[in-house]
Structure formats: C-alpha cells, structure tokens
C-alpha cells in the first residue's frame, strides 16, 4: 500500500526516516550496502536512484539538459527535479557526486596500473618493489603531498 507523506504525522515521519538513515549508516562495506539495497528496493528503483546520481554528476559538470536527455533518455522533468535538489541548501547530492568521482578515479587508476607493460620502468618498479624501494617511496610521498592540496 502506497503511503502519502503528507498524511503521516510528523513524529512518525521522523521515526521512519531515522530508521532508514540509521540502517544505511550502520552498513560497513560496499557489499553490505549492495545487499541491503537489493533487499530494500526493486531493480527498477535502484536503477532510478543510480540514474539520478548520474544526472546530478552531469549537471555539476555543466552538461546541458538537451545532452542529458539525448544520451540518457530521461525526461526534462526528472532533470529539473534533480537540478532543484542540487540547488538545495543541504548539498547531499554534491557531496555524494564528489565522493563518487574520487572512487571512480581510484578504480580507473587501479585498472591502469594493472595493465602496465611488465618491461616498462613502471612495470619493473611494481614487479620488483624492493629493488626500487626509494623510487617507490618518493612516488608515494609525492602522491600524498599532491592529495593534501585537494
């Protein structure tokens, strides 16, 4: 049975939403989140939520409504709704999208490292880490100092 949020008492809304937020917060790993959302939402609902996140990401990257409509085959109303949420003072979408971009970049870097030519300098450093200990140490320090500025 579908419930209209306007017809629920404020105290009940708070209780229901607190249960949802606490349940999500309690999850420790990606796998736990994935299993929880699979149990909680239908596949269509999970896809809709994922699409909204991608739409938010594209809007934050200043892509036009027309481009998003053409490439994702979504309605203008959906894009407008996500855009309104992005303009909200809470900034929940923006925080998630920024974290998402960092995770996706890290995954891509991991994939890129996995496909190194074994005879390249980078491949040799990875294959024989003790032989290239100082090089690897300096690379790691350089990478950490670069991330502090972000």
Buried (B, 14 or more C-beta within 10 A) or exposed (E): EEEEEEEEEEEEEEEEEEEEEEEEEEBEEEEEEEEBBEEEEEEEEBEBEEBBBBBBBBBBEEBEBEEBBEEBEBEEEBBEEBBEBBEEEEEEBBEEBEEBEEEEEEEEEEEEEEEBEEEEEBBBBBEEEEEBEEBBEEEEEEEEEEEEEE
